[in-house]
Structure formats: C-alpha cells, structure tokens
Amino acid sequence: MIRSEGTITNHLYKEAGVNIAAAGALIESIKPLVAETRRPGCIGGLGGFGAVFDPKAAGYDDPLLVAATDGVGTKLKIAIERDRHDAVGIDLVAMCVNDLVTQGAEPLFFLDYIACEQLRGEREKSLVAGIVEGCKRAGCALIGGETAEMPGFYRKGDYDLAGFALGAVERHRLLDGRTIQPGDVVLGLASNGVHANGFSLIRQVIEDAAFDWADPAPFDQQQRPLGDILLTPTRIYSRSCLAALRHAAPASIRGFAHITGGGLVENIPRIVPDGLVVHLDARTWQLPDVFAWLCRDHGITPEDMIHTFNCGLGMVVLVDPQAASVVKDILTAQGETVFTVGVVESASDKIANCLIIDQLDHWS
C-alpha cells in the first residue's frame, strides 16, 4: 500500500525537474486570490477534479451557453524579458470574455492553463493575480485551472498560457448578426493599444531597429520603457457592452465584433451577413501613438496595419440608427471612448469584401 500524508516529496520526480510540493504550495497561495472572483452560481471551491457552476443560480431562465478559448501569443516573450507577468494574465481573460460578449453572452466563469519549464512560485502567483484581476473586471469567477511543469519541453524561463471562458445568454437575446441591415451605424470602442495580437510583427520591428524593451518608447512623452507600454493589457469590454444590451431598446444593438488577430479586415466581416458591406472612414477615430509610430517610422503600410492590428478600435458595435446616440451615451457612461466610425450599406457587385475603409492615407 502507498500512503501519502501530503508532505512527502517524490524525490525521483523532483530530480527529473517536476516539483509536486511546489505546485501544491502554489495552489494554497492562490486560493485567497481566486476567492475574490466568487459570484452567484459558484458551487464549491478550488482544488477538486472538476468545477460546478449553476446558471439558474446566476439568474438565467432559458440560457444558451457560449464558450471561448484563447491564449496571449508571443506577447508573452515581452513579459518574460521584462519579468512582468500580471498584465498578460489580464490579457488572457480579455481575449476570451470579449469574444463571448459578441454573441450577447455574460461571462460566468473562467479556467486557466499555465505550462512552464519550472515553477517559480512568485511568477505563477503574479500570473494568477492578473487572471483574477481580469475576472473581476469581467464579472466572472475563476473556478479552476491547471499548472503544468514540463522540463525538457519548454526552454528555461519560458511559459505559455491558455484560457477557457463559459458564458450564458437568454435564448431570445442571442446576437448572431442576422438583424444587421443597411443604414445601421458603426460605433468603435477605443482600444488600450496593441492588445494581444500582432506581436510577432512588432517583435520583428523591434529586432530590426535594434531596440531594447527597456529603451524609452520613442512615441511616449513620459519616456516609459517600450516593453512596459506594449504590455498594457487588453481592454475588457464585457461589462460595458452588456450594460448597453440591458439598457438600450430591445434589438437596437445588431452585433459586436472583437478586433483581434487579422485586424479590422478579418474580424468585422465575421458578423456581417451576405449582401452587406461595412463602410468606415479612418479620419473618424484617433490612431493611437504606438500604431502611428509603427506606420510612419517603420514602414508598415496602412493596408498592412488594418490586416494585423486593431488600429485603435478594440470592439466595433453595429447599431440601429434610431438608437445610436443612446447606445453611445450608455457606453460612454460605462467608461468607454466611443467613436462613430461608419455605416452599413448594401453591397454592390463591384465589392469583393464586406469591409471598406476610406482615407487610410490619413495615417501615413
């Protein structure tokens, strides 16, 4: 019989590079952080094989469940170089919950996966603290996760993150783009900067220009380190968008598009029905300094920008024109910076894509 008292260390496994005791200590250290995210619907606590959540206790009568999973990508390389890890934890939550709200779903709970070459204790606790902060901003509970120590698989100091979020929306409130029609107004919600997409290109630009992540950012008046500015976490839009759905007239919000990998060009068309085109004017919103710097000083054309980055719009909202000013006011009251950036039109035979952006040369 093999008996474990919880304090015995598997020396052979530890010598191979996996410290079970350290993993257990990490779980105990993050339990108070995770408890801060409890919300109606949570059943039980951290540490079981599975986690249970009750949508009825969360206030839903006839819910559809909406799931999303994502990571942070090569932005992690900057976090590792700068030894700053909480911000990418917020990114991880943001990338998932912002996707959920595009279908009208409220984020209910979140699960994380952290894989590394070797547990470092404070680093992982910082990551979880960031995830907890993201969950608090989104209003969802962190109900579980997995931390995997994988020596020989990851290089020394490297780690990866993945997240999974589950949300709910009442069946009759699901957003699927079918109500979008000509004349709808397009609102853009300002981004916090680059968010968590396009960093492979940014890292190439930084390498080619021989910058260091600790160098003062050339586009920042406060001369903050370049790496720290680029680590600004993705803005979480779920609370403000859900507030707009609750307080605006029923069916006045036609759809949301979360601007992630592929930029404006790839993400807006994902919600637009056949036969329609979204027509934007690049002069109608402020291009953040980091994007202006990439475009004007490092030869990234405006066309490449809109295929890669959010370009200052982290979420796009398509709205009934009769309700546009009300929705804009609600979102502004929720702390969003909102631009009126375009309109939905009927597509002509000459249009090959369902997105047109005029005045891109304004950025050059």
C-alpha positions in Angstrom: 0.0 0.0 0.0 1.2 3.5 -0.9 0.2 6.2 1.6 0.5 9.9 1.1 0.4 12.4 4.0 0.6 15.4 1.8 4.1 16.4 2.9 6.1 13.6 1.3 8.2 14.7 -1.7 8.7 12.4 -4.7 12.5 12.8 -4.9 12.8 11.0 -8.2 10.2 13.2 -9.9 11.8 16.3 -8.4 15.2 15.3 -9.7 13.6 14.9 -13.2 12.5 18.6 -12.9 8.9 18.4 -11.6 8.3 19.7 -8.0 4.9 18.4 -6.8 5.3 20.1 -3.5 5.9 23.5 -5.2 2.7 23.0 -7.2 0.7 22.2 -4.1 2.1 25.3 -2.3 1.2 27.4 -5.3 -2.4 26.2 -5.2 -2.7 27.1 -1.5 -1.1 30.5 -2.1 -3.6 31.5 -4.8 -6.8 30.3 -3.1 -7.4 33.6 -1.4 -7.0 35.4 -4.7 -9.4 33.1 -6.5 -12.0 33.5 -3.8 -12.2 37.2 -4.7 -13.9 36.2 -8.0 -16.8 34.3 -6.5 -20.2 35.2 -7.9 -23.8 33.8 -7.9 -23.8 30.4 -9.4 -20.5 29.2 -7.9 -20.6 25.9 -6.1 -17.7 24.5 -4.1 -14.1 25.8 -4.1 -10.8 25.4 -5.8 -9.0 22.1 -5.8 -11.4 19.5 -7.0 -11.1 17.4 -10.2 -13.9 19.4 -11.7 -15.8 22.7 -11.0 -19.5 23.1 -10.8 -21.5 26.2 -11.8 -25.3 26.7 -11.7 -26.7 29.0 -14.4 -30.1 29.1 -12.7 -28.5 30.5 -9.5 -26.8 33.1 -11.8 -30.3 34.3 -12.8 -30.9 32.6 -16.1 -34.3 31.0 -17.1 -33.6 29.6 -20.6 -29.9 30.1 -21.2 -27.8 29.2 -24.2 -24.2 28.5 -23.2 -21.4 30.2 -25.2 -17.8 29.1 -24.9 -14.5 30.7 -25.9 -10.8 29.7 -25.6 -7.7 31.7 -26.4 -4.1 32.5 -25.4 -1.9 35.5 -25.4 0.5 34.6 -28.2 4.1 36.0 -28.5 3.3 39.0 -26.2 4.5 36.5 -23.5 8.0 36.9 -24.9 8.0 40.6 -23.7 6.5 39.7 -20.3 9.4 37.2 -19.9 12.0 39.7 -21.0 10.6 42.4 -18.7 9.8 39.9 -15.8 6.3 41.4 -15.6 3.6 38.8 -15.7 0.3 40.2 -14.2 -0.7 42.1 -17.3 -0.7 39.1 -19.6 -3.0 37.4 -17.1 -5.5 40.2 -17.7 -4.9 39.7 -21.5 -5.8 36.0 -21.2 -9.2 36.7 -19.7 -9.8 39.6 -22.0 -9.2 37.6 -25.2 -11.9 35.1 -24.1 -14.6 37.2 -22.5 -14.5 39.9 -25.2 -15.3 37.0 -27.7 -18.2 35.9 -25.5 -19.9 39.3 -25.4 -20.0 39.4 -29.2 -22.9 37.0 -29.0 -24.6 38.8 -26.1 -23.3 36.4 -23.5 -22.4 37.3 -19.9 -19.1 35.6 -18.8 -19.9 33.3 -15.9 -16.6 31.5 -15.2 -13.1 31.1 -16.3 -10.4 28.3 -16.3 -6.7 28.8 -16.9 -3.8 26.7 -18.0 -0.2 27.6 -17.2 2.6 25.5 -18.6 6.2 26.1 -17.9 9.7 24.6 -17.8 9.9 25.0 -14.0 7.6 26.6 -11.4 9.0 29.8 -9.9 6.3 30.5 -7.3 6.1 34.3 -7.4 5.9 34.4 -11.2 2.9 32.0 -11.3 1.3 33.8 -8.4 1.7 37.1 -10.4 0.1 35.4 -13.5 -2.9 34.2 -11.4 -3.2 37.6 -9.8 -3.5 39.1 -13.3 -6.1 36.5 -14.2 -8.0 37.3 -11.0 -8.0 41.0 -11.9 -9.2 40.2 -15.4 -12.1 38.1 -14.0 -13.0 40.8 -11.6 -13.1 43.4 -14.4 -15.3 41.0 -16.5 -17.5 39.9 -13.6 -16.8 36.2 -13.9 -15.5 33.6 -11.5 -12.2 31.9 -11.7 -13.3 28.4 -10.7 -10.3 26.2 -11.7 -7.3 25.6 -13.8 -4.1 23.6 -14.4 -0.5 24.3 -13.8 1.9 22.0 -15.7 5.6 21.8 -15.0 7.2 20.4 -18.2 11.0 20.3 -18.0 12.7 19.5 -21.3 9.7 20.7 -23.3 9.9 24.5 -22.6 13.2 26.4 -22.6 14.4 27.8 -19.3 12.3 30.7 -18.2 9.6 30.1 -20.9 5.9 29.5 -20.2 2.6 29.5 -22.0 -0.9 30.4 -21.1 -4.3 29.3 -22.3 -7.8 30.3 -21.1 -11.3 29.0 -21.3 -14.4 31.0 -20.6 -18.1 30.0 -20.4 -20.9 32.5 -20.7 -24.7 32.5 -20.9 -27.3 34.4 -22.8 -31.1 34.0 -22.7 -32.2 32.2 -25.9 -34.2 35.2 -27.2 -31.3 37.6 -26.7 -28.6 35.8 -28.7 -26.7 38.0 -31.2 -25.9 36.3 -34.4 -25.7 39.1 -37.0 -28.9 38.2 -38.8 -30.6 41.6 -37.9 -27.8 43.7 -39.3 -29.2 45.9 -42.1 -28.3 48.8 -44.4 -28.3 52.1 -42.6 -27.0 50.7 -39.3 -24.5 52.9 -37.6 -21.0 51.6 -36.8 -19.5 52.6 -33.4 -15.9 51.9 -32.4 -14.8 51.5 -28.8 -11.2 52.7 -28.3 -8.5 50.1 -27.6 -5.8 50.3 -24.9 -3.1 49.9 -27.5 -1.9 46.8 -29.3 -3.9 44.4 -27.0 -2.6 40.8 -27.6 -2.3 40.4 -31.4 0.3 41.3 -33.9 3.3 40.8 -31.6 5.3 38.6 -34.0 5.4 41.6 -36.4 6.1 44.0 -33.6 9.0 41.9 -32.2 10.4 41.7 -35.8 10.3 45.5 -36.0 12.0 45.9 -32.6 14.7 43.5 -33.6 15.3 45.1 -37.0 15.5 48.5 -35.4 17.9 47.3 -32.6 15.7 48.5 -29.8 15.7 47.0 -26.3 12.5 46.5 -24.4 13.9 48.7 -21.6 14.6 51.6 -24.0 12.3 54.7 -23.7 9.4 54.4 -26.1 10.1 57.0 -28.9 6.3 57.8 -29.2 5.7 58.3 -25.4 6.0 61.8 -23.9 6.7 60.3 -20.5 9.5 58.2 -21.9 8.3 55.0 -20.3 10.1 51.7 -21.3 8.9 50.4 -24.6 8.3 46.9 -23.3 6.1 48.2 -20.4 3.9 50.2 -22.8 3.5 47.2 -25.1 2.5 45.1 -22.1 -0.6 47.3 -21.4 -3.3 44.7 -21.0 -6.2 44.2 -23.4 -9.2 46.3 -22.5 -12.1 44.2 -21.2 -15.4 45.3 -22.9 -17.8 42.8 -21.5 -19.4 44.9 -18.7 -19.9 48.0 -20.8 -21.3 46.0 -23.8 -23.7 44.0 -21.6 -24.8 47.3 -20.0 -25.6 48.6 -23.4 -27.6 45.5 -24.2 -29.6 45.8 -21.0 -30.4 49.5 -21.1 -30.8 50.2 -24.8 -34.1 49.5 -26.6 -34.6 45.7 -27.4 -32.9 44.6 -30.6 -31.3 48.0 -31.2 -27.8 46.6 -31.0 -27.3 44.4 -34.0 -23.9 43.0 -33.4 -20.4 43.3 -31.8 -17.0 42.5 -33.5 -14.0 41.9 -31.2 -10.9 43.1 -33.2 -8.2 40.5 -32.6 -5.8 38.7 -34.9 -6.4 39.7 -38.5 -7.3 43.3 -37.5 -10.3 45.2 -38.7 -10.3 43.4 -42.1 -10.7 39.9 -40.8 -12.9 40.5 -37.8 -15.7 42.9 -38.8 -16.8 40.7 -41.8 -17.3 37.7 -39.4 -20.6 39.2 -38.2 -21.9 40.8 -41.4 -24.5 38.9 -43.5 -24.1 38.3 -47.2 -25.1 41.3 -49.3 -24.0 43.9 -46.9 -20.8 46.0 -46.5 -19.4 47.9 -43.6 -18.0 51.3 -44.7 -15.6 53.0 -42.4 -13.8 56.4 -42.5 -10.3 56.3 -41.0 -10.5 60.0 -40.1 -13.3 59.4 -37.6 -11.2 57.9 -34.8 -7.8 58.5 -33.2 -5.0 56.3 -34.3 -3.0 55.6 -31.0 0.6 56.8 -30.9 2.0 53.2 -31.0 0.3 52.5 -34.3 1.3 55.8 -35.8 4.9 55.1 -34.9 4.8 51.6 -36.5 3.2 53.0 -39.6 5.2 56.2 -40.1 8.6 55.2 -38.7 8.8 51.5 -39.5 7.3 51.1 -42.9 4.2 49.2 -42.0 1.6 50.4 -44.6 -1.9 51.4 -43.6 -3.2 48.4 -45.6 -0.9 46.0 -43.5 -2.0 47.8 -40.3 -5.7 47.1 -40.8 -4.9 43.4 -41.7 -2.9 42.9 -38.5 -3.8 45.3 -35.6 -6.9 46.8 -34.0 -5.6 50.3 -35.0 -7.3 51.9 -32.1 -10.7 50.1 -32.1 -10.8 47.1 -29.8 -14.6 46.5 -30.3 -16.9 47.5 -33.0 -20.7 47.9 -32.4 -23.4 47.8 -35.1 -26.5 49.7 -34.0 -29.9 50.7 -35.2 -29.5 54.3 -36.4 -32.5 55.4 -34.3 -30.7 54.2 -31.1 -27.1 55.1 -32.0 -26.9 58.2 -29.8 -28.5 56.4 -26.8 -26.1 53.4 -27.1 -23.2 55.8 -27.5 -24.2 57.6 -24.3 -24.6 54.3 -22.4 -21.1 53.1 -23.5 -19.6 56.4 -22.6 -21.1 56.4 -19.2 -19.5 52.9 -18.7 -16.1 54.4 -19.3 -15.6 53.7 -23.0 -14.3 56.2 -25.5 -16.7 55.8 -28.4 -16.3 57.0 -32.0 -18.9 57.0 -34.8 -16.8 55.4 -37.5 -19.1 54.3 -40.3 -22.3 52.8 -41.7 -23.6 49.6 -43.0 -24.5 49.6 -46.7 -25.9 47.3 -49.4 -23.1 45.7 -51.3 -22.7 46.3 -55.0 -21.4 43.7 -57.4 -18.1 45.5 -57.6 -17.3 45.0 -53.9 -15.2 41.9 -53.3 -15.0 42.3 -49.5 -17.7 43.3 -47.0 -15.4 45.9 -45.4 -14.3 49.2 -47.0 -12.1 51.7 -45.1 -11.7 55.1 -46.8 -9.0 57.7 -46.1 -6.3 55.3 -45.0 -3.7 57.7 -46.3 -4.7 59.9 -43.4 -2.4 57.7 -41.2 0.7 57.9 -43.4 
